[in-house]
Amino acid sequence: MVSIRGPLLGAIALLVASTPGAVSTASAATLQMVIVPEEDRFTPFHLTVHVGDTVQFVNNDEDDHTVVTDEKLNTLGLRINQKLVGLEHNNDQPGTLDFTFDSPGTVVYYCRFHSHLDRKHQPVAPGPRGGIESRKGNFGTPMMGVITVEP
């Protein structure tokens, strides 16, 4: 199971979490980040978190992206299909999505604009040879990542 919060709730949670005494140190969860830099990729590719931790996706790219789970490759049974707005559509502010995980498992996710699933449900990038075409004509890897949630 996962909790999804929008940008406003995420900002409020960060403000409260940064207030001294607002979070118990015995049960304080960690905020981990997955960044979309100014290019079509998630970084880091793999992230390990613990149950109760929140993962915040931050889009620093001009373009919109998405966070979509691959149901065949995740062991949490969750479905995520959320738009992650870019600077162009968010008043030059990074778009954010927050996910808090409450059970252990693995989640494989991808951007539906920059990859699709092949016959074996593996994310591949669009393009004639399974890559993303750049202005130079070369092709890259699919925009995807993995989150491992430990107890």
Summary of the structure (lengths in Angstrom):
residues: 151
radius of gyration: 16.1
end to end distance: 13.3
largest distance: 54.6
contacts: 434
relative contact order: 0.23
helix: 11%
strand: 38%
